[in-house]
Amino acid sequence: MGHGHHHAHHDHTHGANKRTLTIAFFIIAVYMLIEAIGGILTNSLALLSDAGHMLSDAVSLGVGVLAFKFGEKVADYSRTYGYRRFEILAAVFNGATLIVISIFIFIEAIQRFFYPPEISSYGMLGIAMVGLAVNVLVAWILMRGGDTHDNLNMRAAFLHVVGDMLGSVAAIVAALFILLLDWRWMDPLASIIVAFIIITSGYRVTKDAVHVLMEGTPSNVDIDEIITLFNNTPGIIGIHDLHVWCITSGQNALSCHAVVKNDLSLTEIQNILKNIEHELLHLGIAHMTVQIEDENHVHDDSVLCKNNGIHHHHHHH
């Protein structure tokens, strides 16, 4: 009963997340175009770099929306996780794009330090202020409508938007300095700050995504706890060949061989596994595959391995 309720709740947040991301995606995509055009017209690199950041945001929000969409389509085959990998690949792509964008900004900014061009600071200030307002709005929409705490997709989107806000603030400050003191070098300086924001988030996204693709152990899973759980379960003697990996953010899988007592019936074994599956959910594991072995079978097996080692010793004597 509790299970069904849990699912209903999940579907509800899923729908809310998707709707929220879709709205955020459209707002950001439209504003990114405005800011890019504004950056070209006012000749402000800070605006252009902020637009570059927003472009990557729009990409990651769009990917988030698609990932949720795919998620619905394949719900009846929920055991296969092809579309879940799509999210991760998209994250790698997004992270790489971010890094490339920021490198371009660095190069351009360094040139501008030496030859500061004319900048229409009023236009720059206006666009940057609207940009800040847009980002605050999107951040509010994401927080109110989505689950920014648990869903990695949503959290990434939210962090992006916060980065954008900082970018807009940097552009506003630079525009004010250019306006009041004619410090044109503030523009490349602001864009370098934005490039730093972009490159750090790009690096983080890429690193996490690559870790998942390399089947690394998920960061939120404690292997020792899992081993203890199995070993403390009555009826289970021990486990070996334990693998834990990450299908996509928040979805971890586990496989292992479990050695069980000889006198257990099939029903008893199934009950044990059901309990373990339930416990594993709390430890962050959504999919479990356990191969059962009885103690005789394993005993022979391990004795064989051990005997081999002992054998060689005896020969020496």
Secondary structure, 3 states (H helix, E strand, C coil): CHHHHHHHHHHHHHHHHHHHHHHHHHHHHHHHHHHHHHHHHHCCHHHHHHHHHHHHHHHHHHHHHHHHHHHHHCHHHCCCCHHHHHHHHHHHHHHHHHHHHHHHHHHHHHHHHHCCCCCCHHHHHHHHHHHHHHHHHHHHHHHHHCCCCCCHHHHHHHHHHHHHHHHHHHHHHHHHHHHHHCCCCHHHHHHHHHHHHHHHHHHHHHHHHHHHHCCCCCCCCCHHHHHHHHHCCCCEEEEEEEEEEEEECCEEEEEEEEEECCCCCHHHHHHHHHHHHHHHHHCCEEEEEEEEEEHHHHHHHHHHHHHHHHHHHHHHC
